[in-house]
């Protein structure tokens, strides 16, 4: 049944839309400012002064509402900061933004390479084949087929239908985020979309796939793990790109996980330009240094030997980077996608979901 609404209060609709847009804008600015709530609030005031936010919007009332909802609060240093509730709201907002775009129109994706434990029954059915599990039978469709063919409840094998099924894969995933200087160069913010994706994955896994594992690594001159609660505060810095150490660290972390499928999501916009040798860091930002490249490719091969799939998400189209990623993908037998800061989340979230599932007969 369709319902038609003949009257909607324009003022109410405007208030709802304004409130939603303000919240999304606030969350985006908090991420872009490295979790600095005061800076995000100052940016919103500036945007209103410049005419991007309607002058009738009471920003101070909006900020007070955030405090009343305990999304922000005093940070102990005379300013305002995110509360734990604010961090959860940020994760949920990131997930809604990314997943909403994915539902509307996602790009094409690759099928899963290996199935894990667990089987999920789908609503779709197909004719029964010898060897199918009896508990997957659809009695309603089977009886309907018998009545249609014979006019009575006289079941034959050709009447039987079973539900389609798919394996559910248990995954352990490490998201490795490039925090080198190029992630904020040339007037394009690439680090904020990368953080948004990690937040969206955190929300997805904690709410829908709680048996999965997600870890996050930041890599610049060195690679280090970061707690998921620290994601809003991550910033790029004056670093080179130590891809090899990121893969080494991710491989070590994944080796401790019991999930049958292990993968690394590598988000980068620059070629590898550093490696760690003992306590020293060897750096070369000029061109493709074959010493750095070869050791990085060796690490990708080690991941392959341990059945860890590397999926690289390139948010740049530099020919040297493209050439390197092509080699890394072939060595690891992984996947690579060309993305940009605006559709990065759609690629990553869809790849994650699609590669947890495999239809079986």
C-alpha positions as CSV (number, residue, x, y, z in Angstrom):
1,X,0.0,0.0,0.0
2,X,1.3,3.5,-0.9
3,X,0.8,6.4,1.5
4,X,0.7,9.9,0.2
5,X,1.4,12.8,2.5
6,X,-0.5,15.9,1.5
7,X,1.2,18.3,4.0
8,X,4.7,18.5,5.5
9,X,5.8,21.3,7.7
10,X,8.5,23.1,5.6
11,X,10.1,24.5,8.8
12,X,10.3,21.0,10.3
13,X,11.9,19.5,7.2
14,X,14.4,22.3,7.0
15,X,15.3,21.8,10.6
16,X,15.8,18.0,10.2
17,X,17.9,18.4,7.1
18,X,20.0,21.2,8.6
19,X,20.6,19.2,11.7
20,X,21.7,16.1,9.7
21,X,24.0,18.1,7.4
22,X,25.5,19.9,10.4
23,X,26.3,16.6,12.1
24,X,27.9,15.1,9.0
25,X,29.9,18.3,8.4
26,X,31.0,18.4,12.0
27,X,32.2,14.8,11.9
28,X,34.0,15.4,8.6
29,X,35.8,18.4,10.0
30,X,36.7,16.5,13.2
31,X,38.4,13.8,11.1
32,X,40.1,16.4,8.9
33,X,41.5,18.2,11.9
34,X,42.9,15.1,13.5
35,X,40.2,14.8,16.2
36,X,40.5,18.5,17.3
37,X,36.9,19.5,18.2
38,X,37.8,23.1,18.9
39,X,39.3,23.5,15.4
40,X,36.3,21.8,13.8
41,X,34.0,24.2,15.6
42,X,36.1,27.2,14.5
43,X,35.9,25.9,10.9
44,X,32.1,25.7,11.1
45,X,32.0,29.3,12.3
46,X,34.2,30.4,9.5
47,X,32.1,28.6,6.9
48,X,29.0,30.4,8.2
49,X,30.8,33.7,8.0
50,X,31.7,32.9,4.3
51,X,28.1,32.0,3.5
52,X,28.4,28.2,3.2
53,X,26.2,27.7,6.2
54,X,22.9,29.7,6.4
55,X,23.2,32.6,8.8
56,X,19.9,31.6,10.4
57,X,21.5,28.4,11.7
58,X,22.4,28.7,15.4
59,X,25.8,27.0,15.5
60,X,26.3,27.7,19.2
61,X,23.0,25.9,19.9
62,X,24.2,23.0,17.8
63,X,27.4,22.8,19.8
64,X,25.5,23.0,23.1
65,X,23.3,20.1,21.8
66,X,26.4,18.0,21.1
67,X,27.5,18.6,24.7
68,X,24.1,17.8,26.1
69,X,24.1,14.6,24.1
70,X,27.6,13.9,25.6
71,X,29.2,13.6,22.2
72,X,31.7,16.2,23.1
73,X,33.0,17.4,26.5
74,X,35.9,19.1,28.3
75,X,39.2,17.6,27.3
76,X,41.1,18.6,30.5
77,X,43.2,21.2,28.7
78,X,40.7,24.0,28.6
79,X,39.1,22.9,25.3
80,X,36.6,20.4,24.0
81,X,37.1,16.9,22.9
82,X,35.2,13.8,21.7
83,X,33.7,11.6,24.3
84,X,33.5,7.8,23.8
85,X,29.9,8.4,22.6
86,X,31.2,11.0,20.1
87,X,33.8,8.5,18.8
88,X,31.0,5.9,18.4
89,X,28.9,8.5,16.5
90,X,31.8,9.2,14.3
91,X,32.2,5.5,13.4
92,X,28.5,5.1,12.7
93,X,28.5,8.3,10.5
94,X,31.5,7.0,8.5
95,X,29.8,3.7,8.0
96,X,26.5,5.3,6.9
97,X,28.3,7.5,4.4
98,X,30.4,4.7,2.9
99,X,27.7,2.0,2.9
100,X,25.0,4.4,1.7
101,X,27.1,5.2,-1.4
102,X,27.8,1.5,-1.9
103,X,24.1,0.6,-1.9
104,X,23.4,3.2,-4.5
105,X,26.1,2.2,-7.0
106,X,29.2,0.2,-6.3
107,X,31.9,-0.7,-8.7
108,X,32.7,-4.3,-9.8
109,X,34.4,-6.7,-7.5
110,X,36.3,-10.0,-7.5
111,X,34.9,-13.2,-6.1
112,X,36.2,-14.8,-2.9
113,X,39.3,-16.9,-3.3
114,X,38.7,-19.3,-0.4
115,X,35.7,-20.2,1.7
116,X,35.8,-20.3,5.5
117,X,33.6,-21.9,8.1
118,X,29.8,-21.6,8.3
119,X,27.0,-21.7,5.8
120,X,24.1,-19.2,5.4
121,X,20.9,-20.2,3.7
122,X,19.7,-17.7,1.1
123,X,16.0,-17.0,0.1
124,X,16.7,-18.0,-3.5
125,X,16.0,-21.6,-4.4
126,X,16.9,-24.1,-7.2
127,X,16.0,-27.6,-8.2
128,X,17.2,-30.4,-5.9
129,X,20.4,-32.3,-7.0
130,X,21.7,-35.5,-5.7
131,X,23.9,-34.8,-2.6
132,X,22.1,-31.7,-1.5
133,X,21.5,-31.4,2.2
134,X,17.9,-32.4,3.1
135,X,17.6,-29.6,5.7
136,X,18.0,-27.1,2.9
137,X,14.8,-28.2,1.2
138,X,12.1,-25.6,0.7
139,X,8.9,-27.4,1.6
140,X,6.5,-24.7,0.4
141,X,8.0,-24.5,-3.1
142,X,8.4,-28.3,-3.3
143,X,4.7,-28.9,-2.4
144,X,3.6,-26.2,-4.8
145,X,5.6,-27.9,-7.6
146,X,3.9,-31.2,-6.8
147,X,0.4,-29.7,-6.9
148,X,1.2,-27.9,-10.2
149,X,2.6,-30.9,-11.9
150,X,0.3,-33.7,-10.6
151,X,-2.7,-31.9,-9.1
152,X,-2.2,-33.6,-5.8
153,X,0.4,-33.9,-3.0
154,X,2.4,-36.6,-4.7
155,X,6.0,-35.5,-4.3
156,X,8.6,-36.7,-6.9
157,X,12.3,-35.9,-7.0
158,X,11.7,-33.3,-9.8
159,X,9.4,-31.4,-7.5
160,X,12.0,-30.7,-4.8
161,X,13.6,-27.4,-4.5
162,X,16.4,-26.4,-2.1
163,X,17.6,-23.1,-0.8
164,X,20.8,-21.6,-2.3
165,X,23.6,-21.4,0.3
166,X,26.9,-19.6,0.7
167,X,29.9,-20.0,2.9
168,X,30.6,-17.3,5.4
169,X,34.3,-16.6,5.7
170,X,35.8,-15.6,9.0
171,X,38.4,-12.9,8.2
172,X,41.3,-11.3,9.9
173,X,42.1,-8.0,8.3
174,X,44.8,-5.4,8.7
175,X,44.3,-2.0,7.2
176,X,47.7,-0.4,6.5
177,X,47.3,3.4,6.0
178,X,50.1,5.4,4.4
179,X,50.7,8.5,6.6
180,X,53.6,9.9,4.5
181,X,53.7,13.6,3.6
182,X,52.2,13.0,0.1
183,X,48.9,12.1,1.7
184,X,48.2,15.8,2.3
185,X,50.2,17.4,-0.5
186,X,49.0,19.1,-3.7
187,X,45.9,20.5,-2.1
188,X,44.2,17.1,-1.7
189,X,43.4,15.6,1.6
190,X,43.8,11.8,1.3
191,X,44.3,10.9,4.9
192,X,40.8,11.8,6.0
193,X,39.1,9.4,3.6
194,X,41.5,6.7,4.6
195,X,40.5,7.2,8.3
196,X,36.8,7.3,7.3
197,X,37.2,3.9,5.7
198,X,38.9,2.4,8.7
199,X,36.2,3.8,10.9
200,X,33.5,2.4,8.6
201,X,35.1,-1.1,8.7
202,X,35.3,-0.9,12.5
203,X,31.6,-0.2,12.7
204,X,30.8,-2.9,10.1
205,X,32.8,-5.6,11.9
206,X,31.8,-4.8,15.5
207,X,28.1,-4.7,14.6
208,X,27.7,-7.3,11.8
209,X,30.7,-9.6,11.8
210,X,31.9,-9.7,15.5
211,X,33.9,-12.9,14.9
212,X,36.1,-11.1,12.4
213,X,39.2,-9.2,13.4
214,X,40.3,-5.8,12.3
215,X,43.7,-4.1,13.0
216,X,45.1,-0.9,11.8
217,X,48.7,0.0,11.0
218,X,50.1,3.4,10.1
219,X,53.2,3.6,8.0
220,X,55.6,6.4,7.2
221,X,59.3,6.2,8.0
222,X,58.3,3.3,10.3
223,X,55.2,1.2,10.7
224,X,53.2,0.9,14.0
225,X,49.9,-0.5,15.1
226,X,47.3,1.9,16.3
227,X,44.3,1.3,18.5
228,X,40.9,1.7,16.7
229,X,39.9,4.3,19.3
230,X,42.8,6.5,18.1
231,X,41.7,6.6,14.4
232,X,40.0,10.0,14.6
233,X,43.3,11.5,15.8
234,X,45.6,10.1,13.1
235,X,47.4,12.7,11.0
236,X,49.9,12.5,8.1
237,X,53.4,13.8,8.8
238,X,56.8,14.6,7.2
239,X,57.5,10.9,6.5
240,X,58.7,8.7,3.7
241,X,56.9,5.5,2.7
242,X,58.1,2.3,4.4
243,X,55.7,-0.2,2.7
244,X,58.0,-3.1,3.5
245,X,57.8,-2.7,7.2
246,X,54.1,-2.2,7.0
247,X,53.7,-5.6,5.3
248,X,56.1,-7.2,7.8
249,X,54.2,-5.9,10.8
250,X,50.9,-6.8,9.3
251,X,52.1,-10.3,8.5
252,X,53.3,-10.7,12.1
253,X,50.0,-9.6,13.6
254,X,48.0,-11.8,11.3
255,X,50.1,-14.9,12.1
256,X,48.6,-14.7,15.7
257,X,45.0,-14.8,14.5
258,X,42.9,-18.0,14.2
259,X,40.6,-16.8,11.4
260,X,41.1,-19.0,8.3
261,X,41.3,-16.1,5.9
262,X,43.8,-13.3,6.3
263,X,44.2,-10.2,4.3
264,X,45.9,-6.8,4.2
265,X,44.3,-3.7,2.9
266,X,47.1,-1.4,1.8
267,X,46.0,2.2,1.3
268,X,48.7,4.3,-0.3
269,X,49.4,7.2,-2.7
270,X,53.1,6.9,-3.0
271,X,55.9,4.6,-4.1
272,X,57.9,2.9,-1.4
273,X,60.8,5.2,-0.5
274,X,62.2,3.7,2.8
275,X,63.1,0.4,4.4
276,X,64.3,-0.5,7.9
277,X,67.7,-2.2,8.2
278,X,68.5,-3.0,11.8
279,X,68.1,0.2,13.7
280,X,68.6,2.4,10.7
281,X,66.1,3.6,8.1
282,X,67.4,3.8,4.5
283,X,65.5,6.4,2.5
284,X,65.5,7.4,-1.1
285,X,62.5,9.6,-2.3
286,X,63.9,9.9,-5.8
287,X,62.4,7.5,-8.4
288,X,62.1,3.8,-7.7
289,X,65.1,2.6,-5.7
290,X,65.5,-1.1,-6.7
291,X,67.0,-1.9,-3.3
292,X,63.8,-0.8,-1.6
293,X,61.5,-2.2,-4.3
294,X,63.1,-5.7,-4.3
295,X,63.0,-6.0,-0.5
296,X,59.4,-4.9,-0.5
297,X,58.4,-7.4,-3.1
298,X,60.2,-10.1,-1.2
299,X,57.9,-9.2,1.8
300,X,54.8,-9.5,-0.5
301,X,56.0,-12.9,-1.5
302,X,56.4,-13.9,2.2
303,X,52.7,-12.9,2.7
304,X,51.7,-15.1,-0.3
305,X,53.5,-18.0,1.3
306,X,51.5,-17.5,4.4
307,X,48.3,-17.2,2.4
308,X,47.8,-13.6,3.2
309,X,46.2,-11.7,0.4
310,X,47.3,-8.1,-0.2
311,X,44.7,-5.8,-1.7
312,X,46.2,-2.5,-2.7
313,X,44.0,0.6,-3.0
314,X,45.9,3.2,-5.0
315,X,44.7,6.8,-4.5
316,X,47.1,8.2,-7.1
317,X,47.9,7.4,-10.7
318,X,51.7,8.1,-10.8
319,X,53.2,5.8,-13.4
320,X,56.0,4.6,-11.1
321,X,53.5,3.7,-8.4
322,X,51.3,1.9,-10.9
323,X,54.3,-0.1,-12.1
324,X,55.3,-1.0,-8.5
325,X,51.8,-2.0,-7.5
326,X,51.4,-4.2,-10.6
327,X,54.6,-6.1,-9.6
328,X,53.5,-6.4,-6.0
329,X,50.1,-7.7,-7.0
330,X,51.6,-10.3,-9.3
331,X,54.1,-11.5,-6.7
332,X,51.4,-11.8,-4.0
333,X,48.6,-12.9,-6.3
334,X,46.5,-10.3,-4.7
335,X,44.3,-7.5,-6.0
336,X,44.7,-3.9,-6.8
337,X,42.2,-1.1,-7.4
338,X,42.5,2.4,-8.7
339,X,40.5,4.6,-6.4
340,X,40.3,8.3,-5.4
341,X,39.6,9.9,-2.1
342,X,36.0,10.2,-2.9
343,X,35.2,6.6,-3.8
344,X,37.8,4.8,-1.7
345,X,35.3,3.7,0.9
346,X,33.0,2.1,-1.7
347,X,35.9,0.0,-3.1
348,X,37.1,-1.2,0.3
349,X,33.8,-1.9,2.0
350,X,32.4,-3.8,-1.0
351,X,35.6,-5.8,-1.4
352,X,35.5,-6.8,2.2
353,X,31.9,-7.9,2.1
354,X,32.1,-9.7,-1.2
355,X,35.2,-11.6,-0.2
356,X,33.6,-13.0,2.9
357,X,31.1,-14.9,0.8
358,X,31.1,-17.7,-1.7
359,X,28.0,-19.4,-3.1
360,X,28.2,-23.2,-2.9
361,X,26.1,-26.0,-4.2
